[in-house]
């Protein structure tokens, strides 16, 4: 599957995890932290994540991007 996320919505921790839970349809028990993000994304079959507004990403966005990269998921920055 392919997903699209907006970097502007992933700059602050709390808002980022609420947004990502919605985009990826995470289960109710999603822990809303980077370890939980790694676990939930790792259980999914993701071919590619397109990241909109990547040049405007800041702060927490880079931590989320590190998780995505650690999982070896292809990313396209737009």
N, C-alpha and C positions, 0 to 999 in steps of 0.2 A: 504494500500500500504506500501511497504518497500522501504527505501532509504538508500544510503551509502554516507557518507561524509568523507573527508580526513582532519584530524585535522591540518595537515601542511598547508592547504589552508585557515584556519580560524583563524590565529594568528594575523592578522592585520585588523583593522576595515574596511577600504574601500575594500580591496581585498576580505575579508570574505563575505561581502554583495553581491558583484558581483558574487562570486562563488555560494553562497547559492541561489541567484535568479535564476541562471542557473540550479542548481541541482533540485530545487523544482518547476521550471517553474512558478515563481511568475509573477503576472501581471506587466505591464509597470509602473503602479502607485506605485509600491513597494517603500517605503520611505527610504530604506537602513539604518535602525537604529534598535535598539533592540525592541522598541515598535512595529514597523512595522513588524518585524520578528515574534513577539508574535501573532500579529493579523493575519498575513498570514498563519502561521503554524496552528493556532487555527481554521481556516476556512477549513483546509484540513482534510482528513481522513487518518491519518498515524498510522500504526500498530507498526512499529519499525524503528529505525534509527541505522544503524551500523556505528560506528566511527572508521575509520582506523587511525593508528599511534597515538592513543589516549595518549600514554605515552610521545609523543613529543609535545602535545598541550601546549600552553603557552599564556600568556597575554589575548587577546580578546577571545580566544577559550573558556575560562571558563565562560565568560559572555554569550556566545551563548549557552553553555551547561546548564547554569542556566535557560535560557528561555525554552529550550527543557524539562528540568526536571519540571519546573513550570507548563507546559502543561500536564504533566503526560504521556509523550510519552516514550515507552520502548526504552532503549538504550542498545546496545551491544558494548563494547569497545574491539577493536582488536589492 
